[in-house]
Amino acid sequence: MRTASLSRQTSETRIEVSVNLDGSGVYDVSTGIGFLDHMLEQLSRHSLIDISLKADGDLHIDQHHTTEDSGIALGQAIAKALGDRRGIARFAHAYAPMDETLTRVAIDISGRPYLVWKSAFTQPRLGEMDTELFEHFWHSLTGEVGMTLHIETLYGRNNHHIVESIFKGAARALRFAIEIDPRKADAIPSTKGTLGGA
């Protein structure tokens, strides 16, 4: 089983996270930000990655540090669980419709972090969460996993649906990208012979 656990502590946040890449989508998430919890639950359920994440952050200031550090810690745990990335499919994509909204996500777990974000919102907050923080979460996670991630909302009006389709699409693409290819389970999927990682 590809699992990892770690603690991240700064003057702004304290985070405990564990992942099982070969899980069934079981989650136990508590960040103090209700909408972020909801999205991390979606990420777990649709990627089939078991995620336990507990965050205690400086929410009396704002939600930026907790969101950012949750992405960093989760990304570090996924990278640790991937190890040398031997046998993974590496590339994947998914389309996620949600009512009037459609989002396309493509992933390359390449060892090279890069985020392309083509989504926008028409309101500054969802629940108590600033909508600008969703891009920041994915930027933080992408950098730590070491993956190229393209997120593009092709169309949509409802801001909740847009965010949810992003997380569901990213979850599905991540699920397929980290799966072990039985035809190449002993090989690193790169002509370079390495994909970086822990």
N, C-alpha and C positions, 0 to 999 in steps of 0.2 A: 504494500500500500504506500502511495506517495503522500506523506503527511509532513506537516511542519507546525511548530508552535514557537511563538516569540513574544517578548515584551518590549515595548517602546515607551520610554519615559523622557519627557522634556520638562522645562519649566512651565509649559502650557498645557500638556496633555499626558495622561497615563493610559496606555492601551495594552490589552492582552488579546492575542489573536491566535487561533489555530485553524488549520485547513486540512481537509482530506480530499485530494483531487479525484480519488476513485470512490467517492461517496454516493449518496442518493439524494442530495439536496436538503439535508437537515441543517437547520440554522438556529442559532441562539445569539441574537444581536441586541445590543443596548448601547447607543451612543449618546443618549440624551436629546437627540434630534429625531422626532417622530417620523418625518418624511424620509430622512436618510435611512433610518432603520427599515422602513417599508421597502426602499429600493435595494438595500443589501439583502433583504429576504428574497426579493425577486431574483437577484443575481445568484444567490445560492440555489434556489429552487429550480431555475431553468438551466443552470450550468451543471447541476448535479454535484457541485462542490459543497461538501459539508463545511460550514463556516460558523465558528464561534468568535465573536468580537465584542469586547467590553471596553468602552472608552469613557474616561472621566476627564473632561476638558474645561477650559475657561469660558464656559457659555455665558457667564456674566458679562463678558466683553462682546463676543459675537460667536458665530458658528464656524468661522473660517479655519481656525487651528484644528478643531475637532474633525472637520470634514477632510482637511488636507492630511492630517496625521493618520486618520483611518485609512485613507487611500494608500499612504506610504506603507503602513504596517501590513495591510492586507496584501499589497504588491510584494513586499519582502517575503511574506509567508508563502505566497504562490511560487515565487522564484526559488525559494529554498526547497519546496516540495518537488519542483520540476528537476532539481539537480542539474545534470549535464544535458538534460532534454533529449536523452537517447530514446529513439523510437516514436516520438510524438509526430502527429500529422503535420504540425507546424502552421500550415495555412488553413484558414476557414473563413466563411462568410455566412451571414444570415440576414433575412428580411423579417421584420417584426411589425405586423399590422396591429393597431389598436383603434377600433372604430374608424374615425376619419383620418387617422394618422398612419404613416408608413415610414419606418426607419430602416436604413441599410447599414450594416456593420461588416467590416472586413478586418481580419487579424493576421499578422505574421509574427509568430513568436521567434523572432530573429536574433535576439540579443541587442538589437538596436532600438532604443526607445524613440518613438515619434508619434505624435497625436495630430490627426487632422479632424477638426471639429466644424461641422457645418449644420448646426442646429441653433435656433433662436427662440426666444420666449417673448410674449407680449405682456407679461406681468413680472414685477420684481421679486415676488415671493410666492411660494407654494406652502400652505400651512405657515410654519414659522421659519421656513428655509429660504434663503436667498437663491434665486434661480441661477445666478452667475457661478455659484459654487459647484454645480453639477459638472461643468467643464473642468473646473479645478480638481475635482475628485478624480476624474479620468486621467487628467494630466499627471497627477501624483502616482496613481496606480500604474499607469503605463511606464513611467520612468523606472519604477522599482522592478516590475516584472521583466523589463527589457523587451518590449514588443512594439511593433508598429500597429497602430489602431486607427482606423478610419471610421468615423461616425457621421452619417449624413441623414438628416430627416428630410425625406423627399417631399412630404407635404403633411399638413396637420394644422389644426386650429386650437384644440384644447391643450393647455400647457401641461396638465397632469398626464394626459395621454402621450404627449411628446416625450416627457421624461421616462415614463414607464416603458414606452416602446424602445427607447435607447437602452435601458438596463436589460430588458428582456432580449433584445437583439444581440447585445454584447455578451450576455450570458450564454446564449445558444452558440454563437461563434466561438467563444472561449471553450465551451464544452467540446466542440469538434476539433479545435486546434490542439488541445492537450491530450486527446485520446491517443492511445498507443496503436500504431499501425501494425497489425500482426505480420505483415510481410516484411517489415523492416524494424522489428522490435529491438534489435541489437545495434542499430545504426543511428548515428546523429544525422538528422536530415539537412545536411549542408555539404557542398563540395569542399568547404574549408576544413571540415572535420571538427568544427566547434560552433556552438551557438552562445557561448558565454554562460552566464548564470552562476549560481552558487556552486 
